[in-house]
Amino acid sequence: MDWVMIAVIAVVVLLGTVLSAYIISNTLNNQMGELYAVLVERELRESSAASRPGGTKQQKAATVVEQPKKMSVSGVNEEELIQKLRKVIDEKVQNVLNEAKREKERLGMLLDVARGYTLGYVSEEEYNAFLMKVLAELDEFKRLWLARFPSQRDREKLNLMMNYVAKTKLPVVVRSKDGKSQMTLPPEEALIKITSNINSAINIIDELIEGRGENPAVTPLEVKLTQECEKLRSKLERLERQLEEYNALT
C-alpha cells in the first residue's frame, strides 16, 4: 500500500514537472518570437529610412519624366476632340427637323408593312421586328430633338408619339369597357387600329415641326411643290379678280 502511494505521488510529480516545463518552454518561444519580430521591424525601418532620399529622388525624376507625357495628351488634343465633338453634335442637332420628316417616312413604311400583314405577305414576327427598329430610331430622334429643343412639353409629346407606335405591336388586343375580358383583333380590324395609332403619331410630329416654324412636308421636294402651289393659287385668284373686273366693264 505504501509503495502504491509512493508510485502515484511520483507519477503526479513527474506529470507536473513535464507540464510546467512545457508551459515555460512555450512562453519562452512566444517571447523570443515577439522579440525577433521587433528586431526585424526595427531593421526594416532603419533600412527604409536610409534608402528614402534616393527613392524620393527617383520618384521625383519619374514624375518629371511622366508629366510632359500627360500634358501632351491632355492639352491641345482634348480641345481638338471637344471641337470635333461640338461640330458633330451641331450638325446632327441642326438637322433634327429633317430627321423628323424622315421619321414620318419611316412611320409610313411601318403602315405599309402593316397592310402587308393584313394581306398575308408579312408575318406577325416580321412586322414586330420592323416595329422594334422603328421604335429604336424614334428613341434616337427623341434624344436629338430634345437636345435641340429642350422642352418639357415637347418631351411629353414625343413620349406620347412613341406610346402610339408601341401600341401597334401584334397581336392587337382590346379590352372590354369593364376591363374584365379582352379580345385579339383579326388582321383587318387590327389594321384599322394600327392606322389610327400611326396617324396619331404622325400628327404629333407635324405639330412639333409646325411649332418650330417649319413646313411639315416629308421631303424638300414636297416643300417646293407646296410653295409652287401657293404661288399658282395666288395667280389664279388674281386672274379671277381681273376677269370679274373685265366682265363688269363690258
Disulfide bonds with the S-S distance in Angstrom:
none
